[in-house]
Amino acid sequence: MRSTPVSSRTIEVAPLRCEFCDATIETAFLHHHLAMTQAQLRVTFLFCSVFYLCFALTDLVWLGYELKTCLLVGARLTVAAVVLACLAMLKRRPGSIPFTRVAANIVEVAGAAGFLLIAALRPSEFSLHAISMSIVVIVLYIYIPNRLLYAAAISAAATALFILLARWLGNMPTVELSTMAALLVLCNLFGYVAARRYQLLWREEYSAQMVLKNLSVRDPLTGCYNRRHLHDRLLETEISRAQRYRLSLTVIMCDLDHFKAVNDTYGHYGGDAVLQHFAGLLQSMTRDSIDSVVRYGGEEFLLILPETDLAGGELLAERLRQGFAAHPVEHEGQRIAVTASFGVASVDFATSTHAAHVNMIAAADDLLYAAKNSGRNRVCAKQLV
């Protein structure tokens, strides 16, 4: 299938939310890292819930055996139960991005709410709670994989509520309260900056991988698939799918007529302009994400058309022939008039009983040269059986 070549615009990252501007690329990025993200979530959830429960001992030390202690232990157990429920959710839907984000958000909200309840029930320790709150902020931003905007919203809301609780229940001097609030705001700022850098680095790495992958399968001049990708994966995949579902598969071999004369007359830059124009025409007149356009040789191109019979392939080739001949290429104030010849070969896997598909490209190439020998600027087609 044809995909859009990667450009600097398509891999642009939004500066504040630190996500790819192209939603398709962002989704592909999330799927690429989903297994690692869920593994990190599992480790972080278990680690935090264990320490959350262990600190129940401090409730007992500070409050003794009383109702507040029971409430705090209950809150810690509730948070642990929420974590276990989210772990079960991740296990049941391992390939779901929405479920992964929902699980991260639920645990972050539950953990922050549980901590705020602990602070409210132990109001005499708000100076110590402020240290714990800063750790909570760092965990929310960095150690629980989540959308940066979600983490920032949850962390900022939790910090604001904590400061309000400290003012209402902490009985703290104004100067001390203001200092604590400033430090927590600063902690949020540093957490956001660190998380933002982390998110950007991951996406920069993914962008580099996309560019390298794109370069490995595409021709740099025209943006079409290259011959290596055709033989490594593309042709075999389409033939296998057509065989499995007993569909028609058509290939069109295209070649520019008298291209050497174009290079001799207009130079190689003129020739490159003609190749780019022809490739753009092929890509614009084929089906996006279904058909494939391959630069097969110097001025040869191959179209792979799934679920297309001979009549459909011949019709497309004729439209391409007429469209290319009718629109000369504009280059440096000159109009370069060029034509192309086409060879169309098709196999219907619903009726074919022989290995006709084995030599599809060779058959299309023979038909192309038949078109050239017949005078060029024409289409020759054949049903392979």
Long-range contacts (C-beta under 8 A, 24 or more apart in sequence): 1-289, 1-290, 1-291, 1-292, 2-225, 2-283, 2-286, 2-287, 2-288, 2-289, 2-290, 2-291, 2-292, 2-293, 3-289, 4-288, 5-214, 5-218, 5-223, 6-210, 6-211, 6-214, 11-207, 11-210, 11-211, 13-200, 13-203, 13-204, 13-207, 16-149, 17-147, 17-148, 17-149, 18-148, 18-196, 18-199, 18-200, 18-203, 19-147, 19-148, 19-199, 19-203, 20-203, 25-210, 27-97, 29-202, 29-203, 29-206, 30-97, 31-97, 32-206, 33-202, 33-206, 34-94, 34-95, 34-97, 34-100, 35-94, 37-100, 37-145, 38-90, 38-94, 38-100, 40-145, 41-90, 41-100, 41-103, 41-104, 41-144, 41-145, 42-87, 42-90, 44-139, 44-143, 44-144, 44-145, 45-83, 45-86, 45-87, 45-107, 45-144, 46-83, 46-87, 48-83, 48-107, 48-111, 48-139, 48-143, 49-79, 49-80, 49-83, 49-84, 52-76, 52-79, 52-80, 52-111, 52-114, 53-77, 53-80, 59-118, 59-122, 62-122, 62-125, 63-121, 63-122, 68-121, 68-122, 71-117, 71-121, 72-117, 72-118, 72-121, 72-122, 75-114, 75-117, 75-118, 76-114, 76-118, 78-110, 78-114, 79-110, 79-111, 79-114, 82-106, 82-107, 82-110, 83-107, 83-110, 101-146, 101-147, 101-150, 104-144, 104-145, 104-146, 104-150, 105-146, 105-150, 105-154, 107-144, 108-140, 108-144, 108-146, 108-150, 108-151, 108-154, 109-154, 111-136, 111-139, 111-140, 112-136, 112-140, 112-154, 112-155, 112-157, 112-158, 113-158, 115-158, 116-158, 116-161, 116-162, 116-165, 119-162, 119-165, 119-166, 120-165, 120-169, 123-165, 123-169, 123-170, 123-171, 126-165, 126-166, 126-169, 126-170, 126-172, 126-180, 127-172, 127-176, 127-180, 129-162, 129-166, 130-162, 130-166, 130-180, 130-183, 130-184, 133-158, 133-159, 133-162, 133-184, 134-183, 134-184, 134-187, 137-184, 137-187, 137-188, 137-191, 138-187, 138-191, 140-191, 141-188, 141-191, 141-192, 141-194, 141-195, 142-191, 142-194, 142-195, 142-198, 148-192, 148-195, 148-196, 148-199, 151-195, 152-188, 152-192, 152-195, 155-188, 155-191, 156-188, 159-184, 159-185, 159-187, 159-188, 219-295, 221-272, 221-275, 221-276, 221-295, 222-275, 222-276, 222-279, 222-280, 222-295, 223-279, 223-283, 224-279, 224-282, 224-283, 224-293, 224-294, 224-295, 224-301, 225-292, 225-293, 225-294, 225-295, 226-294, 226-295, 227-294, 227-295, 227-296, 227-297, 229-294, 230-292, 230-294, 230-296, 230-302, 230-304, 234-292, 234-294, 234-304, 235-304, 235-361, 238-292, 238-304, 238-306, 239-357, 239-360, 241-306, 242-306, 242-307, 242-347, 242-349, 242-357, 243-349, 243-357, 245-349, 246-349, 246-350, 247-306, 247-307, 247-349, 247-350, 248-307, 248-308, 248-309, 248-310, 248-346, 248-347, 248-348, 248-349, 248-350, 249-304, 249-305, 249-306, 249-307, 249-308, 249-346, 249-347, 249-349, 249-357, 249-360, 250-305, 250-308, 250-309, 250-310, 250-312, 250-313, 250-344, 250-345, 250-346, 250-347, 251-302, 251-303, 251-304, 251-305, 251-313, 251-344, 251-345, 251-346, 251-360, 251-361, 251-364, 252-302, 252-303, 252-305, 252-313, 252-316, 252-317, 252-320, 252-342, 252-343, 252-344, 252-364, 253-296, 253-300, 253-301, 253-302, 253-342, 253-343, 253-345, 253-361, 253-364, 253-365, 253-367, 253-368, 254-278, 254-282, 254-300, 254-301, 254-302, 254-303, 254-317, 254-320, 254-340, 254-341, 254-342, 254-368, 255-299, 255-300, 255-301, 255-340, 255-341, 255-368, 255-372, 256-299, 256-338, 256-339, 256-340, 257-338, 257-339, 257-340, 257-341, 257-372, 257-376, 257-377, 258-338, 258-376, 259-298, 259-299, 259-338, 262-336, 262-338, 266-331, 266-334, 266-336, 269-331, 269-332, 270-331, 270-332, 270-334, 270-336, 273-329, 273-331, 273-336, 274-329, 274-331, 274-336, 274-338, 275-299, 277-329, 278-324, 278-338, 278-340, 281-320, 281-323, 281-324, 282-320, 285-316, 285-319, 285-320, 285-323, 286-316, 300-368, 302-361, 302-364, 308-346, 309-346, 309-348, 310-344, 310-346, 310-381, 310-382, 310-383, 313-344, 313-346, 313-381, 314-344, 314-379, 314-381, 317-342, 317-344, 317-379, 317-381, 318-342, 318-379, 321-377, 321-378, 321-379, 325-377, 339-376, 339-377, 340-377, 341-368, 341-371, 341-372, 341-376, 341-377, 341-378, 341-379, 342-368, 342-371, 342-378, 342-379, 342-380, 343-367, 343-368, 343-369, 343-370, 343-371, 343-379, 343-380, 343-381, 344-379, 344-380, 344-381, 344-382, 345-381, 345-382, 345-384, 346-381, 346-382, 346-383, 346-384, 347-383, 347-384, 347-385, 348-383, 351-385, 352-384, 352-385, 354-385, 356-384, 356-385, 357-384, 359-384, 360-384
